[in-house]
Amino acid sequence: MTKLTGFVAGPCVVLITMACAAVPPVVPPTPANIPATKPTQPVPPPPTALPTPPLARLSGSWNFTYAPGTYTYAMQTDGTIAPASDTSQKQPLPQSHQTATISISGSGDVQVMDPPPATSPACDPTAALILRAQQLLPRIPNALQAGATWRDSTTTTGCRGMIPAASTVISNYTVTGDTTINSTRVLQIQRADSISATGEGSSGQHRILVTATGTGLSHAFLDPNTGRLVMLRGTQSTLVNVTTSGRLERFLQNVTESISLAGFH
């Protein structure tokens, strides 16, 4: 059996020890009444429900713009993986604790300051963390009101493990309202993701094909007064098909991620 480990890379859950390349700019938000894209079959079950977030006030309007500066975020990821044919055989994934420092421009563009980019094009965990940091901030309209919805999509090309791959995430956003975290009034935004990825590579003499489909659910908490992402919590469920030398194996992975602001300059 193919041995897999997993972690979050960008908005999509990725199996096989991996790293990813830079992601192109996010497509600008479009109205939410665009017909939804049909998910690729087969579809994994919905992600595990998030811990209940603080209750948000379901009314009001806000203006939000990311404040330029340098920010450090702490990221914690854990989860389980199991053969799709017998999900009772799930195994825990190694828990990951990482930090990343990013610089945000006045237009909301992100540049990763730490970890620094690798000097070689090889896929490794550092490259994966860089991609995650690049995709950390959700793109949102400047004027928001409770109940507002919109959609965007992100296309990533890079590596899934040692496998060159491309992935697409279609995200649907909903403004939940405002709430309080650590005595700070923050704006809560829910994001529901539809995930797909394909890749191809080799291990020794073996050709490896990888496809993945999944769903994600997350809550972002933003401070309108300071223009900062304060916290993000999310879960993802992904079905991954791995074909090696003509043999197909399928795995189901569930991941929980928690990100919090650890410092700013």
C-alpha positions in Angstrom: 0.0 0.0 0.0 1.2 3.5 -0.8 2.2 5.3 2.4 0.7 8.7 2.6 1.0 11.6 5.0 -1.0 14.8 4.7 -1.2 18.4 5.5 -3.0 21.6 4.4 -1.4 23.5 1.5 -3.4 26.5 0.6 -7.1 26.1 0.7 -6.9 22.5 -0.4 -6.0 19.5 1.6 -3.0 17.6 0.1 -1.9 14.1 0.6 1.6 12.7 0.1 4.4 14.6 1.8 4.6 17.6 -0.4 5.2 21.3 -1.1 3.7 23.7 -3.5 4.7 26.5 -5.8 3.4 30.1 -5.9 -0.3 30.6 -6.6 -1.6 33.1 -9.3 -3.7 36.0 -8.1 -7.2 35.2 -6.9 -10.0 35.9 -9.3 -11.9 39.0 -8.1 -15.2 38.3 -6.2 -18.3 37.8 -8.4 -22.0 37.7 -7.5 -23.1 34.6 -5.6 -25.9 33.8 -8.0 -23.6 32.2 -10.5 -24.6 28.5 -10.9 -22.5 26.3 -8.8 -20.0 24.0 -10.5 -20.9 20.4 -10.2 -18.5 18.5 -8.0 -16.3 15.8 -9.4 -17.4 12.3 -8.7 -17.0 10.5 -6.3 -17.4 13.2 -3.6 -16.1 12.8 -0.1 -18.5 13.4 2.8 -18.8 17.0 4.2 -15.9 18.1 6.5 -16.2 17.6 10.2 -18.2 20.4 11.8 -16.1 23.3 13.2 -16.1 23.9 16.9 -18.9 26.3 17.6 -17.6 29.9 16.9 -18.7 32.8 19.1 -22.2 33.9 18.2 -22.2 36.7 15.7 -24.7 39.6 15.4 -26.7 38.9 12.3 -27.1 42.5 11.2 -25.0 45.5 10.4 -22.6 46.8 7.8 -18.8 47.3 7.8 -15.9 48.6 5.8 -12.8 46.5 5.7 -9.4 47.1 4.1 -6.2 45.2 5.0 -3.7 47.4 6.7 -0.2 47.4 5.1 2.5 45.9 7.4 4.3 42.8 8.4 2.4 40.1 10.3 3.4 36.7 11.9 0.8 33.9 12.0 0.9 30.7 14.0 -0.6 27.7 12.2 -1.7 24.4 13.8 -2.8 21.5 11.7 -3.9 17.9 12.6 -6.2 15.3 11.2 -6.7 11.6 10.2 -6.3 9.5 7.1 -8.0 6.2 6.2 -8.4 3.8 3.2 -11.6 4.9 1.4 -12.7 1.2 1.4 -12.6 1.0 5.3 -12.7 4.4 7.0 -12.7 2.6 10.4 -8.9 2.0 9.8 -8.1 5.7 10.1 -4.8 6.8 11.5 -3.8 10.2 13.0 -1.6 12.5 10.9 1.4 14.1 12.6 0.3 17.4 14.2 2.0 20.4 12.6 2.9 23.6 14.4 4.4 26.3 12.1 4.8 30.1 11.9 5.0 32.3 8.8 5.7 36.0 8.5 4.0 37.9 5.6 4.1 41.5 4.3 0.8 42.9 3.2 0.6 45.8 0.7 -2.1 48.5 0.6 -3.9 46.5 -2.1 -3.9 43.3 0.0 -1.2 41.5 -1.9 0.9 39.2 0.1 4.7 38.6 0.1 6.2 35.9 2.3 9.1 37.1 4.4 9.7 34.0 6.5 10.4 31.2 5.6 12.5 32.6 2.7 12.1 31.0 -0.7 14.1 27.9 -1.5 17.1 28.4 -3.7 16.2 25.2 -5.7 13.0 24.3 -7.4 12.7 21.0 -5.5 9.4 20.4 -3.6 9.9 20.4 0.2 7.9 21.3 3.3 9.3 24.9 3.3 7.8 25.4 -0.2 4.4 24.1 1.1 4.5 26.6 4.0 5.3 29.4 1.7 2.3 28.6 -0.4 0.0 28.3 2.6 1.2 31.8 3.8 0.6 33.3 0.3 -3.0 32.0 0.4 -3.7 33.0 4.0 -5.8 36.2 3.5 -9.3 35.8 2.0 -10.1 38.3 -0.7 -13.1 40.3 0.3 -15.0 43.4 -0.9 -14.3 46.6 1.0 -18.0 47.2 1.8 -19.8 44.4 3.7 -23.1 43.7 5.4 -24.4 40.8 7.3 -25.8 38.1 5.0 -23.8 39.3 1.9 -22.4 36.5 -0.3 -19.9 36.3 -3.1 -17.7 33.7 -4.9 -14.1 33.5 -6.1 -11.7 30.9 -7.4 -8.0 30.1 -6.9 -5.8 28.1 -9.2 -2.5 26.7 -7.9 0.2 25.1 -9.9 3.1 23.5 -8.1 3.9 20.3 -6.3 1.8 17.8 -4.4 4.4 15.8 -2.5 7.1 15.2 -5.1 4.3 15.3 -7.7 3.9 18.3 -10.0 0.2 19.2 -9.8 -2.5 21.8 -10.3 -5.5 22.4 -8.1 -8.6 24.6 -8.2 -10.6 25.8 -5.3 -14.0 27.5 -5.8 -15.0 29.4 -2.6 -18.4 30.7 -1.5 -18.3 33.4 1.2 -21.0 34.6 3.6 -20.7 37.5 6.0 -22.0 36.1 9.3 -21.8 39.3 11.3 -19.6 40.6 14.1 -18.6 39.0 17.4 -16.0 39.3 20.1 -12.7 37.5 20.4 -10.4 38.3 23.4 -12.3 41.5 24.0 -11.9 42.6 20.4 -14.9 43.2 18.1 -14.3 41.3 14.9 -16.1 40.6 11.7 -16.9 36.9 11.0 -16.9 35.5 7.5 -17.7 31.9 6.5 -16.1 30.2 3.5 -17.2 27.0 1.9 -14.8 25.4 -0.6 -15.1 22.9 -3.4 -11.6 21.4 -4.2 -10.1 19.5 -7.1 -6.5 18.7 -7.9 -4.5 16.5 -10.4 -0.9 15.6 -10.6 1.6 13.3 -12.2 5.2 12.3 -11.3 7.4 9.4 -10.6 9.1 7.5 -7.7 12.1 5.5 -8.8 10.8 3.5 -11.8 7.2 4.0 -10.9 4.9 6.5 -12.5 2.4 8.1 -10.1 -0.9 9.7 -10.9 -2.8 11.7 -8.2 -6.3 13.2 -8.3 -8.2 14.7 -5.4 -11.7 16.1 -4.8 -12.9 17.6 -1.5 -14.8 20.2 0.5 -13.8 22.7 3.1 -15.5 24.9 5.6 -13.8 27.7 7.5 -14.5 30.9 9.6 -12.3 34.0 9.2 -12.3 36.6 12.0 -11.2 40.1 10.9 -10.7 43.3 12.8 -12.2 46.2 10.8 -10.6 48.8 13.0 -7.0 47.6 12.5 -7.4 45.9 9.1 -6.1 42.5 10.3 -7.0 38.9 10.1 -7.1 37.9 13.7 -8.0 34.2 13.5 -9.0 31.5 11.0 -10.4 28.1 11.8 -11.3 25.4 9.2 -11.9 21.8 8.4 -11.4 19.9 5.1 -12.3 16.5 3.9 -10.6 15.2 0.8 -10.8 12.0 -1.3 -7.5 11.2 -3.0 -6.9 8.6 -5.7 -3.3 7.4 -6.2 -2.4 5.3 -9.2 1.0 3.6 -9.1 2.1 1.2 -11.9 -1.6 0.7 -12.8 -2.7 0.0 -9.3 -5.4 2.4 -7.8 -5.6 3.2 -4.1 -8.0 5.6 -2.6 -7.7 7.5 0.7 -10.0 9.8 2.8 -8.3 12.6 4.7 -9.9 14.9 7.3 -7.9 17.9 8.5 -8.5 20.6 11.1 -6.6 23.9 10.9 -6.3 26.8 13.3 -4.5 30.0 12.5 -4.0 33.0 14.8 -2.2 36.3 14.6 1.0 36.0 16.7 2.6 39.4 16.0 2.7 42.5 13.7 5.2 45.3 12.9 
